[in-house]
């Protein structure tokens, strides 16, 4: 998984955009704002505002190495009411 072929996985925002597009079918053009709202021992929480008024939170973790060279992945997500 972490063999240097996808350097974008080192950037949590890039990972979030890829997840939105590939897993949820939300194109990047619908993202109005993406901001980090919390950093925890386990990872980061990003809040995403979409152009249709919906909001969601993505919980990202570094499953292998918790350092600048560790890749990120979305562990879970939720839409906000």
Order of alpha helices (4+ residues) and beta strands (2+ residues): alpha-beta-beta-beta-beta
